[in-house]
């Protein structure tokens, strides 16, 4: 994470934290990212949820339509990354009560 962190990326993260609604998030992300980039990030998070629920690669690939390389990359981050996927999954599950 050290090579990623900078004043500019800190400002980006703070900007995201200041957003209050899903619509505000859409506004920012649609201004900053391509539709494909947003969809790719959303797919990666969905893959992380599936893997954390114990889904097999074949099932994840069938449901998401992504390559095994993408699933592997998400799995590696889920298990050995900075903990961001796990944190996001935990927070969503806490909020939804599941």
ABEGO torsion letter per residue (X at the ends): XAAABBAAAAAAAAAAAABABAAAAAAAAAAABBAAAAAAAAAAAAAAAAAAAGBBAAAAAAAAGBBAAAAAAAAAAAAABAGAAAAAAAAAAAAAGX
